[in-house]
Amino acid sequence: MTGDNSIFIGNKPFMNYVTGVVMQFTTKGAKEVTVKARGKFISRAVDVSEVAAKRFLEESVNVKGIAINSEEFVNKEGKQVRVSTIEITLERK
Amino acid sequence: MTGDNSIFIGNKPFMNYVTGVVMQFTTKGAKEVTVKARGKFISRAVDVSEVAAKRFLEESVNVKGIAINSEEFVNKEGKQVRVSTIEITLERK
């Protein structure tokens, strides 16, 4: 379910992601942008969303919705593991 | 806005928080429990909510709502800093 307007958060420099979100709304004219992350990057996804929405796009976007979920998979050692996910959808006001 | 049914996530052992959430719903009969965290503990708050709701209380609670926000304060060095926050509200079905 990865649309064109999704930003997936990993360990690149923080401002890369903020710029990515801001540019989707400004340069590309997106109406919605979804910030996605798994596991330890969830905190970072919240930071990116907050900084993009409040510091860079103030007054023009807000949080439309936030969903959390779990993904289960079998790791290299054959063990069943669970990881949390988050999707934060920002929308133009 | 810390009600009686809030669990604030920090660096105690993970299962302490899961048990805390589960017991609010079972032993204490709460209708809603809010899991709160700041900064790097946000990922953990999502993990606690997911494990409590899906593994321990399966079918009986779901996510009612999730709010993210920012807090600004002046740190020890006199510098203005921003920290993200999350509040995940679980409700009995």
N, CA and C atoms of all chains as a GROMACS GRO file, in nm:
protein
  558
    1MET      N    1   0.082  -0.120   0.000
    1MET     CA    2   0.000   0.000   0.000
    1MET      C    3   0.086   0.126   0.000
    2THR      N    4   0.197   0.124  -0.079
    2THR     CA    5   0.285   0.240  -0.084
    2THR      C    6   0.250   0.327  -0.205
    3GLY      N    7   0.181   0.438  -0.182
    3GLY     CA    8   0.144   0.529  -0.291
    3GLY      C    9   0.262   0.617  -0.327
    4ASP      N   10   0.244   0.702  -0.425
    4ASP     CA   11   0.350   0.793  -0.466
    4ASP      C   12   0.384   0.894  -0.358
    5ASN      N   13   0.286   0.924  -0.274
    5ASN     CA   14   0.306   1.027  -0.173
    5ASN      C   15   0.348   0.971  -0.038
    6SER      N   16   0.416   0.855  -0.037
    6SER     CA   17   0.464   0.798   0.089
    6SER      C   18   0.612   0.828   0.106
    7ILE      N   19   0.649   0.855   0.231
    7ILE     CA   20   0.789   0.874   0.265
    7ILE      C   21   0.821   0.767   0.370
    8PHE      N   22   0.915   0.678   0.338
    8PHE     CA   23   0.948   0.570   0.432
    8PHE      C   24   1.074   0.610   0.510
    9ILE      N   25   1.062   0.612   0.643
    9ILE     CA   26   1.170   0.664   0.728
    9ILE      C   27   1.273   0.556   0.762
   10GLY      N   28   1.400   0.588   0.736
   10GLY     CA   29   1.511   0.498   0.771
   10GLY      C   30   1.621   0.577   0.837
   11ASN      N   31   1.747   0.540   0.810
   11ASN     CA   32   1.855   0.610   0.881
   11ASN      C   33   1.936   0.710   0.797
   12LYS      N   34   1.874   0.763   0.693
   12LYS     CA   35   1.937   0.876   0.623
   12LYS      C   36   1.931   0.999   0.714
   13PRO      N   37   2.004   1.106   0.678
   13PRO     CA   38   1.999   1.227   0.762
   13PRO      C   39   1.856   1.277   0.781
   14PHE      N   40   1.826   1.319   0.903
   14PHE     CA   41   1.691   1.360   0.941
   14PHE      C   42   1.627   1.459   0.844
   15MET      N   43   1.705   1.561   0.805
   15MET     CA   44   1.647   1.667   0.722
   15MET      C   45   1.612   1.620   0.580
   16ASN      N   46   1.674   1.511   0.535
   16ASN     CA   47   1.634   1.454   0.405
   16ASN      C   48   1.485   1.421   0.405
   17TYR      N   49   1.440   1.363   0.514
   17TYR     CA   50   1.299   1.321   0.522
   17TYR      C   51   1.206   1.441   0.536
   18VAL      N   52   1.248   1.538   0.618
   18VAL     CA   53   1.166   1.658   0.635
   18VAL      C   54   1.152   1.729   0.500
   19THR      N   55   1.263   1.745   0.430
   19THR     CA   56   1.261   1.809   0.298
   19THR      C   57   1.173   1.730   0.202
   20GLY      N   58   1.183   1.598   0.208
   20GLY     CA   59   1.099   1.512   0.124
   20GLY      C   60   0.950   1.538   0.145
   21VAL      N   61   0.909   1.547   0.270
   21VAL     CA   62   0.768   1.574   0.302
   21VAL      C   63   0.728   1.713   0.252
   22VAL      N   64   0.812   1.812   0.284
   22VAL     CA   65   0.779   1.950   0.248
   22VAL      C   66   0.768   1.965   0.096
   23MET      N   67   0.860   1.901   0.023
   23MET     CA   68   0.858   1.912  -0.123
   23MET      C   69   0.738   1.843  -0.186
   24GLN      N   70   0.692   1.733  -0.127
   24GLN     CA   71   0.570   1.669  -0.179
   24GLN      C   72   0.455   1.769  -0.177
   25PHE      N   73   0.445   1.845  -0.068
   25PHE     CA   74   0.335   1.942  -0.057
   25PHE      C   75   0.358   2.067  -0.143
   26THR      N   76   0.483   2.114  -0.150
   26THR     CA   77   0.507   2.240  -0.219
   26THR      C   78   0.534   2.217  -0.368
   27THR      N   79   0.649   2.163  -0.401
   27THR     CA   80   0.687   2.145  -0.542
   27THR      C   81   0.590   2.054  -0.617
   28LYS      N   82   0.550   1.943  -0.552
   28LYS     CA   83   0.467   1.844  -0.623
   28LYS      C   84   0.317   1.864  -0.603
   29GLY      N   85   0.279   1.958  -0.518
   29GLY     CA   86   0.138   1.990  -0.500
   29GLY      C   87   0.051   1.879  -0.444
   30ALA      N   88   0.112   1.788  -0.365
   30ALA     CA   89   0.034   1.677  -0.307
   30ALA      C   90  -0.071   1.729  -0.209
   31LYS      N   91  -0.187   1.659  -0.206
   31LYS     CA   92  -0.291   1.694  -0.108
   31LYS      C   93  -0.269   1.619   0.024
   32GLU      N   94  -0.207   1.501   0.012
   32GLU     CA   95  -0.178   1.418   0.129
   32GLU      C   96  -0.039   1.357   0.116
   33VAL      N   97   0.030   1.343   0.227
   33VAL     CA   98   0.158   1.272   0.230
   33VAL      C   99   0.155   1.178   0.350
   34THR      N  100   0.196   1.052   0.328
   34THR     CA  101   0.198   0.956   0.438
   34THR      C  102   0.341   0.922   0.477
   35VAL      N  103   0.372   0.944   0.605
   35VAL     CA  104   0.504   0.914   0.660
   35VAL      C  105   0.495   0.777   0.726
   36LYS      N  106   0.578   0.682   0.680
   36LYS     CA  107   0.571   0.544   0.728
   36LYS      C  108   0.701   0.501   0.792
   37ALA      N  109   0.692   0.416   0.895
   37ALA     CA  110   0.813   0.365   0.960
   37ALA      C  111   0.782   0.235   1.032
   38ARG      N  112   0.890   0.162   1.059
   38ARG     CA  113   0.879   0.036   1.135
   38ARG      C  114   0.978   0.039   1.251
   39GLY      N  115   0.944  -0.034   1.359
   39GLY     CA  116   1.038  -0.054   1.470
   39GLY      C  117   1.091   0.075   1.528
   40LYS      N  118   1.224   0.079   1.546
   40LYS     CA  119   1.287   0.192   1.614
   40LYS      C  120   1.276   0.323   1.536
   41PHE      N  121   1.239   0.318   1.407
   41PHE     CA  122   1.227   0.440   1.329
   41PHE      C  123   1.093   0.511   1.349
   42ILE      N  124   1.006   0.451   1.429
   42ILE     CA  125   0.874   0.511   1.454
   42ILE      C  126   0.888   0.647   1.523
   43SER      N  127   0.977   0.658   1.622
   43SER     CA  128   0.997   0.786   1.691
   43SER      C  129   1.039   0.894   1.591
   44ARG      N  130   1.127   0.852   1.499
   44ARG     CA  131   1.177   0.943   1.397
   44ARG      C  132   1.066   0.988   1.301
   45ALA      N  133   0.975   0.897   1.269
   45ALA     CA  134   0.863   0.932   1.180
   45ALA      C  135   0.777   1.040   1.245
   46VAL      N  136   0.758   1.030   1.376
   46VAL     CA  137   0.680   1.133   1.448
   46VAL      C  138   0.756   1.265   1.446
   47ASP      N  139   0.888   1.260   1.470
   47ASP     CA  140   0.971   1.382   1.464
   47ASP      C  141   0.963   1.447   1.326
   48VAL      N  142   0.979   1.368   1.221
   48VAL     CA  143   0.975   1.420   1.084
   48VAL      C  144   0.840   1.487   1.058
   49SER      N  145   0.732   1.421   1.097
   49SER     CA  146   0.597   1.474   1.073
   49SER      C  147   0.576   1.605   1.148
   50GLU      N  148   0.620   1.608   1.274
   50GLU     CA  149   0.602   1.727   1.356
   50GLU      C  150   0.684   1.846   1.303
   51VAL      N  151   0.808   1.820   1.269
   51VAL     CA  152   0.894   1.928   1.220
   51VAL      C  153   0.846   1.978   1.084
   52ALA      N  154   0.809   1.886   0.996
   52ALA     CA  155   0.760   1.927   0.863
   52ALA      C  156   0.631   2.008   0.876
   53ALA      N  157   0.538   1.956   0.955
   53ALA     CA  158   0.406   2.020   0.965
   53ALA      C  159   0.412   2.151   1.043
   54LYS      N  160   0.487   2.154   1.153
   54LYS     CA  161   0.481   2.271   1.240
   54LYS      C  162   0.586   2.376   1.209
   55ARG      N  163   0.709   2.332   1.175
   55ARG     CA  164   0.812   2.433   1.155
   55ARG      C  165   0.816   2.481   1.010
   56PHE      N  166   0.796   2.387   0.914
   56PHE     CA  167   0.814   2.424   0.773
   56PHE      C  168   0.684   2.455   0.700
   57LEU      N  169   0.577   2.388   0.737
   57LEU     CA  170   0.451   2.407   0.663
   57LEU      C  171   0.344   2.465   0.755
   58GLU      N  172   0.386   2.542   0.854
   58GLU     CA  173   0.294   2.588   0.957
   58GLU      C  174   0.165   2.646   0.900
   59GLU      N  175   0.057   2.606   0.962
   59GLU     CA  176  -0.076   2.657   0.924
   59GLU      C  177  -0.130   2.595   0.795
   60SER      N  178  -0.046   2.527   0.716
   60SER     CA  179  -0.098   2.479   0.588
   60SER      C  180  -0.128   2.330   0.583
   61VAL      N  181  -0.071   2.249   0.673
   61VAL     CA  182  -0.105   2.106   0.678
   61VAL      C  183  -0.137   2.064   0.820
   62ASN      N  184  -0.217   1.960   0.832
   62ASN     CA  185  -0.237   1.901   0.964
   62ASN      C  186  -0.241   1.749   0.956
   63VAL      N  187  -0.243   1.685   1.073
   63VAL     CA  188  -0.244   1.539   1.078
   63VAL      C  189  -0.386   1.491   1.050
   64LYS      N  190  -0.402   1.415   0.941
   64LYS     CA  191  -0.534   1.362   0.906
   64LYS      C  192  -0.564   1.236   0.985
   65GLY      N  193  -0.463   1.152   1.001
   65GLY     CA  194  -0.485   1.028   1.073
   65GLY      C  195  -0.355   0.955   1.099
   66ILE      N  196  -0.357   0.871   1.204
   66ILE     CA  197  -0.238   0.793   1.239
   66ILE      C  198  -0.284   0.650   1.262
   67ALA      N  199  -0.217   0.555   1.198
   67ALA     CA  200  -0.248   0.414   1.219
   67ALA      C  201  -0.125   0.340   1.268
   68ILE      N  202  -0.144   0.251   1.367
   68ILE     CA  203  -0.034   0.164   1.409
   68ILE      C  204  -0.075   0.020   1.381
   69ASN      N  205   0.025  -0.064   1.359
   69ASN     CA  206  -0.003  -0.204   1.331
   69ASN      C  207   0.120  -0.288   1.365
   70SER      N  208   0.109  -0.419   1.344
   70SER     CA  209   0.222  -0.509   1.367
   70SER      C  210   0.244  -0.591   1.242
   71GLU      N  211   0.372  -0.620   1.213
   71GLU     CA  212   0.404  -0.715   1.106
   71GLU      C  213   0.477  -0.831   1.170
   72GLU      N  214   0.438  -0.952   1.133
   72GLU     CA  215   0.509  -1.070   1.184
   72GLU      C  216   0.585  -1.135   1.070
   73PHE      N  217   0.706  -1.176   1.097
   73PHE     CA  218   0.782  -1.248   0.995
   73PHE      C  219   0.882  -1.341   1.063
   74VAL      N  220   0.943  -1.428   0.983
   74VAL     CA  221   1.041  -1.523   1.035
   74VAL      C  222   1.180  -1.469   1.003
   75ASN      N  223   1.265  -1.452   1.105
   75ASN     CA  224   1.396  -1.392   1.081
   75ASN      C  225   1.498  -1.497   1.034
   76LYS      N  226   1.624  -1.452   1.017
   76LYS     CA  227   1.729  -1.539   0.964
   76LYS      C  228   1.750  -1.666   1.048
   77GLU      N  229   1.727  -1.653   1.180
   77GLU     CA  230   1.744  -1.769   1.268
   77GLU      C  231   1.618  -1.857   1.272
   78GLY      N  232   1.522  -1.828   1.186
   78GLY     CA  233   1.400  -1.910   1.181
   78GLY      C  234   1.303  -1.882   1.294
   79LYS      N  235   1.324  -1.768   1.362
   79LYS     CA  236   1.239  -1.734   1.476
   79LYS      C  237   1.129  -1.636   1.433
   80GLN      N  238   1.010  -1.655   1.485
   80GLN     CA  239   0.898  -1.566   1.456
   80GLN      C  240   0.919  -1.434   1.530
   81VAL      N  241   0.924  -1.323   1.458
   81VAL     CA  242   0.939  -1.194   1.525
   81VAL      C  243   0.828  -1.098   1.483
   82ARG      N  244   0.802  -1.001   1.571
   82ARG     CA  245   0.697  -0.904   1.548
   82ARG      C  246   0.760  -0.765   1.546
   83VAL      N  247   0.717  -0.682   1.454
   83VAL     CA  248   0.766  -0.545   1.452
   83VAL      C  249   0.646  -0.451   1.438
   84SER      N  250   0.650  -0.340   1.512
   84SER     CA  251   0.540  -0.242   1.504
   84SER      C  252   0.561  -0.151   1.383
   85THR      N  253   0.451  -0.099   1.330
   85THR     CA  254   0.457  -0.005   1.219
   85THR      C  255   0.370   0.118   1.250
   86ILE      N  256   0.401   0.228   1.183
   86ILE     CA  257   0.316   0.348   1.197
   86ILE      C  258   0.299   0.412   1.059
   87GLU      N  259   0.182   0.468   1.036
   87GLU     CA  260   0.157   0.548   0.916
   87GLU      C  261   0.091   0.677   0.960
   88ILE      N  262   0.159   0.788   0.935
   88ILE     CA  263   0.107   0.920   0.974
   88ILE      C  264   0.069   0.993   0.846
   89THR      N  265  -0.059   1.021   0.828
   89THR     CA  266  -0.104   1.090   0.707
   89THR      C  267  -0.124   1.238   0.735
   90LEU      N  268  -0.048   1.320   0.660
   90LEU     CA  269  -0.060   1.465   0.670
   90LEU      C  270  -0.142   1.513   0.553
   91GLU      N  271  -0.228   1.611   0.576
   91GLU     CA  272  -0.308   1.664   0.464
   91GLU      C  273  -0.300   1.816   0.460
   92ARG      N  274  -0.309   1.865   0.337
   92ARG     CA  275  -0.318   2.009   0.317
   92ARG      C  276  -0.453   2.056   0.370
   93LYS      N  277  -0.452   2.165   0.444
   93LYS     CA  278  -0.578   2.218   0.500
   93LYS      C  279  -0.667   2.274   0.390
   94MET      N  280  -0.259   1.662   3.158
   94MET     CA  281  -0.374   1.580   3.121
   94MET      C  282  -0.348   1.432   3.149
   95THR      N  283  -0.287   1.400   3.264
   95THR     CA  284  -0.259   1.262   3.298
   95THR      C  285  -0.369   1.207   3.388
   96GLY      N  286  -0.458   1.128   3.327
   96GLY     CA  287  -0.565   1.066   3.404
   96GLY      C  288  -0.514   0.945   3.479
   97ASP      N  289  -0.603   0.880   3.553
   97ASP     CA  290  -0.565   0.761   3.628
   97ASP      C  291  -0.529   0.645   3.535
   98ASN      N  292  -0.588   0.646   3.416
   98ASN     CA  293  -0.565   0.534   3.325
   98ASN      C  294  -0.454   0.561   3.224
   99SER      N  295  -0.358   0.642   3.261
   99SER     CA  296  -0.246   0.668   3.173
   99SER      C  297  -0.125   0.585   3.214
  100ILE      N  298  -0.053   0.537   3.113
  100ILE     CA  299   0.072   0.465   3.137
  100ILE      C  300   0.180   0.545   3.064
  101PHE      N  301   0.278   0.595   3.138
  101PHE     CA  302   0.384   0.675   3.075
  101PHE      C  303   0.506   0.587   3.051
  102ILE      N  304   0.549   0.577   2.926
  102ILE     CA  305   0.655   0.483   2.888
  102ILE      C  306   0.794   0.542   2.909
  103GLY      N  307   0.879   0.468   2.980
  103GLY     CA  308   1.017   0.509   3.003
  103GLY      C  309   1.108   0.390   2.981
  104ASN      N  310   1.217   0.379   3.060
  104ASN     CA  311   1.312   0.270   3.035
  104ASN      C  312   1.307   0.154   3.134
  105LYS      N  313   1.193   0.136   3.199
  105LYS     CA  314   1.176   0.013   3.279
  105LYS      C  315   1.163  -0.106   3.183
  106PRO      N  316   1.170  -0.229   3.236
  106PRO     CA  317   1.156  -0.346   3.147
  106PRO      C  318   1.025  -0.341   3.069
  107PHE      N  319   1.035  -0.379   2.941
  107PHE     CA  320   0.923  -0.370   2.848
  107PHE      C  321   0.793  -0.429   2.903
  108MET      N  322   0.805  -0.551   2.961
  108MET     CA  323   0.684  -0.620   3.005
  108MET      C  324   0.615  -0.552   3.123
  109ASN      N  325   0.688  -0.470   3.198
  109ASN     CA  326   0.624  -0.393   3.305
  109ASN      C  327   0.510  -0.308   3.249
  110TYR      N  328   0.538  -0.246   3.134
  110TYR     CA  329   0.439  -0.156   3.074
  110TYR      C  330   0.323  -0.233   3.014
  111VAL      N  331   0.356  -0.346   2.949
  111VAL     CA  332   0.250  -0.428   2.890
  111VAL      C  333   0.156  -0.478   3.000
  112THR      N  334   0.215  -0.528   3.108
  112THR     CA  335   0.137  -0.576   3.221
  112THR      C  336   0.054  -0.463   3.280
  113GLY      N  337   0.112  -0.346   3.287
  113GLY     CA  338   0.040  -0.229   3.338
  113GLY      C  339  -0.086  -0.201   3.257
  114VAL      N  340  -0.073  -0.203   3.126
  114VAL     CA  341  -0.188  -0.178   3.038
  114VAL      C  342  -0.293  -0.288   3.055
  115VAL      N  343  -0.246  -0.414   3.051
  115VAL     CA  344  -0.339  -0.527   3.060
  115VAL      C  345  -0.415  -0.523   3.193
  116MET      N  346  -0.343  -0.494   3.301
  116MET     CA  347  -0.408  -0.492   3.432
  116MET      C  348  -0.509  -0.379   3.446
  117GLN      N  349  -0.484  -0.265   3.383
  117GLN     CA  350  -0.583  -0.157   3.385
  117GLN      C  351  -0.716  -0.207   3.328
  118PHE      N  352  -0.709  -0.283   3.220
  118PHE     CA  353  -0.831  -0.332   3.157
  118PHE      C  354  -0.894  -0.448   3.234
  119THR      N  355  -0.810  -0.539   3.288
  119THR     CA  356  -0.863  -0.660   3.351
  119THR      C  357  -0.893  -0.636   3.499
  120THR      N  358  -0.790  -0.626   3.580
  120THR     CA  359  -0.809  -0.612   3.725
  120THR      C  360  -0.887  -0.486   3.762
  121LYS      N  361  -0.854  -0.374   3.696
  121LYS     CA  362  -0.915  -0.246   3.734
  121LYS      C  363  -1.039  -0.210   3.652
  122GLY      N  364  -1.070  -0.291   3.552
  122GLY     CA  365  -1.194  -0.270   3.476
  122GLY      C  366  -1.202  -0.140   3.398
  123ALA      N  367  -1.086  -0.086   3.359
  123ALA     CA  368  -1.088   0.041   3.284
  123ALA      C  369  -1.156   0.023   3.148
  124LYS      N  370  -1.224   0.129   3.104
  124LYS     CA  371  -1.284   0.128   2.969
  124LYS      C  372  -1.184   0.180   2.866
  125GLU      N  373  -1.095   0.267   2.912
  125GLU     CA  374  -0.992   0.324   2.824
  125GLU      C  375  -0.859   0.332   2.898
  126VAL      N  376  -0.752   0.312   2.825
  126VAL     CA  377  -0.618   0.330   2.879
  126VAL      C  378  -0.536   0.409   2.777
  127THR      N  379  -0.464   0.512   2.824
  127THR     CA  380  -0.383   0.592   2.732
  127THR      C  381  -0.234   0.567   2.759
  128VAL      N  382  -0.164   0.527   2.653
  128VAL     CA  383  -0.021   0.502   2.659
  128VAL      C  384   0.049   0.626   2.606
  129LYS      N  385   0.134   0.686   2.691
  129LYS     CA  386   0.198   0.813   2.654
  129LYS      C  387   0.350   0.800   2.653
  130ALA      N  388   0.414   0.874   2.562
  130ALA     CA  389   0.561   0.873   2.558
  130ALA      C  390   0.612   0.998   2.490
  131ARG      N  391   0.741   1.025   2.513
  131ARG     CA  392   0.809   1.139   2.450
  131ARG      C  393   0.938   1.090   2.385
  132GLY      N  394   0.980   1.162   2.280
  132GLY     CA  395   1.111   1.138   2.218
  132GLY      C  396   1.132   0.994   2.176
  133LYS      N  397   1.249   0.940   2.214
  133LYS     CA  398   1.287   0.806   2.168
  133LYS      C  399   1.197   0.697   2.223
  134PHE      N  400   1.118   0.726   2.325
  134PHE     CA  401   1.030   0.624   2.382
  134PHE      C  402   0.900   0.606   2.304
  135ILE      N  403   0.883   0.688   2.200
  135ILE     CA  404   0.761   0.678   2.119
  135ILE      C  405   0.749   0.541   2.051
  136SER      N  406   0.860   0.490   1.996
  136SER     CA  407   0.858   0.358   1.931
  136SER      C  408   0.813   0.252   2.031
  137ARG      N  409   0.864   0.264   2.153
  137ARG     CA  410   0.831   0.169   2.259
  137ARG      C  411   0.684   0.176   2.298
  138ALA      N  412   0.627   0.296   2.296
  138ALA     CA  413   0.485   0.312   2.329
  138ALA      C  414   0.398   0.238   2.227
  139VAL      N  415   0.440   0.244   2.100
  139VAL     CA  416   0.367   0.172   1.995
  139VAL      C  417   0.380   0.021   2.018
  140ASP      N  418   0.503  -0.025   2.049
  140ASP     CA  419   0.524  -0.168   2.079
  140ASP      C  420   0.438  -0.214   2.197
  141VAL      N  421   0.438  -0.137   2.303
  141VAL     CA  422   0.359  -0.174   2.422
  141VAL      C  423   0.211  -0.184   2.387
  142SER      N  424   0.162  -0.086   2.313
  142SER     CA  425   0.019  -0.084   2.275
  142SER      C  426  -0.015  -0.204   2.187
  143GLU      N  427   0.071  -0.232   2.090
  143GLU     CA  428   0.045  -0.343   1.998
  143GLU      C  429   0.048  -0.478   2.069
  144VAL      N  430   0.149  -0.498   2.154
  144VAL     CA  431   0.161  -0.626   2.224
  144VAL      C  432   0.047  -0.645   2.325
  145ALA      N  433   0.015  -0.538   2.397
  145ALA     CA  434  -0.095  -0.548   2.495
  145ALA      C  435  -0.227  -0.576   2.423
  146ALA      N  436  -0.254  -0.501   2.317
  146ALA     CA  437  -0.384  -0.512   2.250
  146ALA      C  438  -0.396  -0.642   2.171
  147LYS      N  439  -0.290  -0.682   2.102
  147LYS     CA  440  -0.302  -0.796   2.010
  147LYS      C  441  -0.264  -0.928   2.072
  148ARG      N  442  -0.160  -0.931   2.156
  148ARG     CA  443  -0.118  -1.059   2.209
  148ARG      C  444  -0.192  -1.093   2.338
  149PHE      N  445  -0.213  -0.992   2.423
  149PHE     CA  446  -0.268  -1.021   2.555
  149PHE      C  447  -0.418  -0.996   2.568
  150LEU      N  448  -0.468  -0.900   2.495
  150LEU     CA  449  -0.610  -0.865   2.510
  150LEU      C  450  -0.684  -0.887   2.378
  151GLU      N  451  -0.637  -0.983   2.300
  151GLU     CA  452  -0.689  -0.999   2.164
  151GLU      C  453  -0.841  -1.002   2.160
  152GLU      N  454  -0.893  -0.930   2.061
  152GLU     CA  455  -1.037  -0.924   2.038
  152GLU      C  456  -1.112  -0.837   2.139
  153SER      N  457  -1.047  -0.797   2.249
  153SER     CA  458  -1.126  -0.725   2.349
  153SER      C  459  -1.097  -0.574   2.354
  154VAL      N  460  -0.984  -0.529   2.301
  154VAL     CA  461  -0.959  -0.383   2.296
  154VAL      C  462  -0.913  -0.344   2.156
  155ASN      N  463  -0.936  -0.220   2.121
  155ASN     CA  464  -0.878  -0.168   1.997
  155ASN      C  465  -0.828  -0.025   2.017
  156VAL      N  466  -0.761   0.027   1.915
  156VAL     CA  467  -0.706   0.162   1.922
  156VAL      C  468  -0.818   0.261   1.895
  157LYS      N  469  -0.847   0.345   1.993
  157LYS     CA  470  -0.954   0.446   1.976
  157LYS      C  471  -0.900   0.568   1.902
  158GLY      N  472  -0.778   0.608   1.935
  158GLY     CA  473  -0.721   0.725   1.870
  158GLY      C  474  -0.575   0.742   1.905
  159ILE      N  475  -0.504   0.812   1.818
  159ILE     CA  476  -0.361   0.839   1.838
  159ILE      C  477  -0.338   0.987   1.811
  160ALA      N  478  -0.271   1.054   1.904
  160ALA     CA  479  -0.238   1.196   1.884
  160ALA      C  480  -0.088   1.214   1.896
  161ILE      N  481  -0.031   1.295   1.807
  161ILE     CA  482   0.110   1.333   1.820
  161ILE      C  483   0.116   1.484   1.839
  162ASN      N  484   0.224   1.526   1.905
  162ASN     CA  485   0.239   1.668   1.932
  162ASN      C  486   0.387   1.699   1.957
  163SER      N  487   0.417   1.825   1.984
  163SER     CA  488   0.554   1.866   2.017
  163SER      C  489   0.551   1.945   2.146
  164GLU      N  490   0.657   1.928   2.226
  164GLU     CA  491   0.675   2.012   2.345
  164GLU      C  492   0.804   2.087   2.326
  165GLU      N  493   0.801   2.216   2.357
  165GLU     CA  494   0.924   2.296   2.347
  165GLU      C  495   0.964   2.338   2.488
  166PHE      N  496   1.093   2.327   2.514
  166PHE     CA  497   1.142   2.374   2.644
  166PHE      C  498   1.288   2.417   2.631
  167VAL      N  499   1.337   2.483   2.737
  167VAL     CA  500   1.475   2.529   2.737
  167VAL      C  501   1.557   2.429   2.818
  168ASN      N  502   1.661   2.375   2.759
  168ASN     CA  503   1.742   2.274   2.829
  168ASN      C  504   1.845   2.338   2.923
  169LYS      N  505   1.926   2.252   2.986
  169LYS     CA  506   2.023   2.299   3.084
  169LYS      C  507   2.123   2.400   3.029
  170GLU      N  508   2.154   2.386   2.899
  170GLU     CA  509   2.247   2.479   2.835
  170GLU      C  510   2.177   2.608   2.788
  171GLY      N  511   2.050   2.623   2.823
  171GLY     CA  512   1.977   2.744   2.784
  171GLY      C  513   1.930   2.744   2.641
  172LYS      N  514   1.933   2.626   2.579
  172LYS     CA  515   1.896   2.615   2.437
  172LYS      C  516   1.752   2.568   2.423
  173GLN      N  517   1.681   2.628   2.327
  173GLN     CA  518   1.543   2.589   2.300
  173GLN      C  519   1.543   2.453   2.230
  174VAL      N  520   1.475   2.355   2.288
  174VAL     CA  521   1.468   2.224   2.223
  174VAL      C  522   1.323   2.180   2.207
  175ARG      N  523   1.302   2.093   2.107
  175ARG     CA  524   1.169   2.043   2.076
  175ARG      C  525   1.170   1.893   2.092
  176VAL      N  526   1.066   1.838   2.154
  176VAL     CA  527   1.055   1.693   2.164
  176VAL      C  528   0.914   1.652   2.121
  177SER      N  529   0.908   1.542   2.045
  177SER     CA  530   0.777   1.492   2.000
  177SER      C  531   0.712   1.410   2.111
  178THR      N  532   0.579   1.406   2.109
  178THR     CA  533   0.504   1.325   2.206
  178THR      C  534   0.399   1.242   2.132
  179ILE      N  535   0.357   1.133   2.196
  179ILE     CA  536   0.248   1.052   2.140
  179ILE      C  537   0.154   1.011   2.252
  180GLU      N  538   0.026   1.002   2.221
  180GLU     CA  539  -0.073   0.948   2.314
  180GLU      C  540  -0.158   0.849   2.236
  181ILE      N  541  -0.152   0.723   2.278
  181ILE     CA  542  -0.228   0.616   2.211
  181ILE      C  543  -0.339   0.573   2.307
  182THR      N  544  -0.463   0.595   2.268
  182THR     CA  545  -0.575   0.558   2.355
  182THR      C  546  -0.635   0.425   2.309
  183LEU      N  547  -0.630   0.328   2.400
  183LEU     CA  548  -0.690   0.196   2.374
  183LEU      C  549  -0.826   0.192   2.443
  184GLU      N  550  -0.924   0.129   2.379
  184GLU     CA  551  -1.055   0.120   2.444
  184GLU      C  552  -1.107  -0.024   2.439
  185ARG      N  553  -1.182  -0.058   2.542
  185ARG     CA  554  -1.249  -0.187   2.545
  185ARG      C  555  -1.358  -0.185   2.439
  186LYS      N  556  -1.368  -0.294   2.362
  186LYS     CA  557  -1.471  -0.300   2.256
  186LYS      C  558  -1.610  -0.310   2.316
   0.00000   0.00000   0.00000
